[in-house]
Amino acid sequence: MSAGLRRVLREPLVHFIAFGALIYLAWGLWGQRGDDDAHHIVVDRAALLQYLQYQAKAFEPGTFGEQLDAMAPAERQQLIDNFVREEVLYREAKALGLERGDYVMRLRLVQKMGFLLESTTDEKPTDAELQKYLDENAELYSVAPSWTFTHVFLDSTERGDAAARREAERILVTLNKVHAGFNDAPRYSDRFAFLQNYVERTPDYIESQFGQDFMQALAKLPVGTGLWQGPLHSDTGWHLVLLTAHTAGRAPKVDEIRDRLVDDLKRDRAAARQDQAIRALIDQYQVQFVDIPGHPEK
Amino acid sequence: MKNKLLWVGLVAATASLAQAAGADDTHLYWGDTHLHTSYSIDAYSTGNYVIDPDTAFRYARGLPILDPVSREKMRIERPLDFLVVSDHAELLQLQIRLEEEDPDLMATPTGKRLAEMQKQNRNAVFGQVGQIIQGQGKEMLVDLDSDKVRGNAWRRQVKMADDNNVPGKFTAMIGWEWSSAPDWSNLHRVIITPADGATAGKFLPYSSYISNKPEDLWAFLDRTTRETGAQFVAIPHNSNMSGGKMFDRVDSEGRPITAEYARERIRWESVMEIAQSKGTSETDPALSPNDEFAGFELRNKLLPGTPTPAQPGMFARSALLEGLQFEQSLGVNPYKFGFVGGTDSHTGLSSQQEYDFKGKLTNQLVTANRPTSRGAFPIWELSAAGLAGVWATENTRQGIFDSFRRKEVYGTSGPRIALRVFGGFGFKEADAKAMDIAAIGYKGGVPMGGDLAKAPKGQAPSLLIHASRDELSGNLDRIQVIKGWVDAKGEQHEKVYDVVGSGKRKPDANGHLPEVGNTVDVKTATYTNTIGAAQLAGVWKDPDFDPKLRAFYYVRVLEIPTPRHSLYDAVALNIDPATTNAPLTIQERAWSSPIWYTP
């Protein structure tokens, strides 16, 4: 044998091809050919529908059924040809065991199985179901508490912190003496970086503009007394506050958030159905543990 | 935290900062005029398979959507007031339609071939068609780019905008991107229209396959306006990536600009994008050596990533100067534009916060993968930017659009810095202290984007300026005015003035304030607002005014240093921040549209 030929015979690729050829030959000699199940392909509506859905990576039998029915004869023939071609190549590859040890293939199959089990439906949840779902997930949909107030701001940056506080205390007396109203604040206030009036604002919003200390102090004030209160300290100065309304956090009514609830409920149900289907499959298997701590081997 | 996010959606989005200056006619609205979805061919090829325009609008409006990677619920921290989905007109929706086996595409050999290819590899189709922009493979367009295919795609696009447009609450503006890039020089424009779907359905979005010359785009806009009544503004972006061709002295044929060219250009291009994820286009230290803040988030490269030297045609400031000169010689200023910021994000998720940057491309969404982000747009080289602030009378398509027309808009590098600027001749020092700056400003002058002319004898223009910080970002460092003018000999000049800064800092002999300091802890990616100011205001009077010379003035507001997005990533990944090869901190900023003085 020449050195060149020896080198060629050592190439893994050559081994692979030679091995493949051997298997193929063996299959040709001993494998069954003819009208058996392995060589029988059924093209029916169900097969085409499934094929179509795999192609689209979406699984809505209704829509794709319509699409299938609307196909022109040539288009349908093309679909059938593609299906048959794919099916034949798939079976041949499988017969040769090409899928074994192919992790990409494995993941792909798992993913496809997931899609299959993910079926969505056109169900319309009833009001009672929505209410129950809302109750069960109250935290997710809670409407935040809110405060409505106006404020007179004394700017520590401009006046110095102690002077701003003194001025605030002085103005507080005036405000309550003249019964200054909700819209009078600008006449007494320094210019604040953000707003003068805060109407139905949530704590995270107020906190982002005034700071945490202010928000905590505001939450402790009595509401609707008609009196100016404070001064409260913020990140930038002192504030006199006329607090007119406070709404506690609450659970919204179904009607306020109906669309969101329906979407979320349907998505949850689809996930639950998928989970259930997968668990049913798992139940059909016996899982044997080998050398896994906490799992007896039997 | 989850609860907190849900609350945010139940309160009004923004617009509230507008009232900072008191009750007035215009309110401040925040938005992004530059966002791509899975319907852009390059967005799909970089992993955006699921965030379509409808989902992009829903996210911007504050509705929960599914995270494209984890499929968990996600929600924008603060909703936007308006959004333009500006998908590339070139082969709009191609891969999505191949996925759907669109009959009009599948009836063609190219469509069938690409659909087959896509089944093997979802990202492969772009490799086939991406080169068409450069003129290769143009024969494929016969199959892929028929008017029927384009019409179907465009109708779906505008319907999704119509479905999400809620007048008074959220503006879903119709638009597209014209993606011209001769020799990889970026000449891209985003085109926006206040028209509804019915009107927009009467035309097809002009693509660079038809022509890559801006003159032809303007001719299309002119023709289409006459035929359909739709109005348009074209917004150039990434002039920093144009190799100097964006704001050139010559037209597309290399001939000197004429008055007619200048008139057409400024008729359509009233606003340019000064900051976005692929870098800023304000100026460069090489062109503005006396501007100590000029070297900001620069990215002077052609589209494939080839570095280019800084040239005047790449930057807004030099273009504004050139514009004054053209006005002198031609009688028309082709570069009399205002500024906005946009994201140019291809994820369908408008994202510009340093602390929560979702990347430009979908394959950059997962932080764990970022150390290996390569190619033309490595994540840490990109900017978490930008945003458009719009002073408008109402949040409707027409209301927002009109502000773009009159340039009462401005850009930021991401944060929601509220900025009022008025120019006039009578503003007094005390006006800066007023509770209602807008009332004084509108009465005594013109807002940003406006014109001043013929100064009263002995008087110089003054600017009345007020800025408030973003409540979720850093305090403000300083307000600056940038003036540009052309002298009697025809020479260009620019000067940066510090108007007012936080604290008790004193300006040096040149009038410059010392640095504000830095509170950023690079180990934890945190900072404190113990330096800087929550708001700054001032009246600035031009100390070097010559009533015979043309000039422009624009305002720049700087934040204190805060952590850059790459530093947040480094801390999250627990790696040495130096390995990101990016600055650790960033001084975010806002740029007002200019006010012009004409003798």
Contacts between the chains, C-beta under 8 A, distances in Angstrom:
chain1	res1	chain2	res2	distance
A	55	B	101	6.8
A	55	B	119	7.7
A	56	B	99	7.2
A	56	B	100	6.9
A	56	B	101	7.2
A	57	B	99	7.3
A	75	B	103	7.5
A	139	B	3	6.3
A	140	B	2	7.4
A	140	B	3	7.7
A	140	B	6	6.7
A	141	B	6	7.1
A	142	B	3	6.7
A	142	B	6	7.5
A	143	B	7	7.7
A	143	B	10	5.8
A	144	B	3	7.9
A	144	B	7	3.7
A	144	B	10	6.5
A	144	B	11	7.7
A	146	B	11	7.8
A	157	B	502	7.9
A	157	B	533	6.1
A	157	B	534	7.5
A	186	B	22	7.0
A	186	B	435	5.0
A	186	B	436	7.6
A	189	B	435	7.0
A	191	B	20	7.9
A	191	B	433	7.4
A	191	B	434	7.6
A	191	B	435	5.3
A	191	B	535	7.1
A	191	B	537	7.5
A	192	B	20	7.4
A	192	B	535	7.8
A	193	B	20	6.6
A	193	B	468	4.2
A	193	B	469	6.3
A	193	B	534	3.9
A	193	B	535	3.8
A	194	B	16	7.4
A	194	B	17	6.6
A	194	B	20	5.7
A	194	B	468	6.4
A	194	B	471	6.6
A	195	B	16	5.7
A	195	B	17	7.8
A	195	B	19	5.4
A	195	B	20	6.5
A	196	B	19	6.9
A	196	B	22	7.6
A	197	B	19	7.7
A	200	B	11	7.4
A	201	B	11	6.7
A	202	B	7	5.0
A	202	B	8	7.6
A	202	B	10	7.4
A	202	B	11	5.3
A	204	B	4	5.2
A	204	B	7	6.1
A	204	B	8	6.8
A	205	B	8	7.7
A	205	B	11	6.0
A	208	B	471	4.1
A	208	B	472	5.9
A	209	B	471	4.7
A	235	B	529	6.8
A	235	B	534	7.1
A	236	B	534	4.8
A	260	B	63	7.9
A	260	B	64	7.4
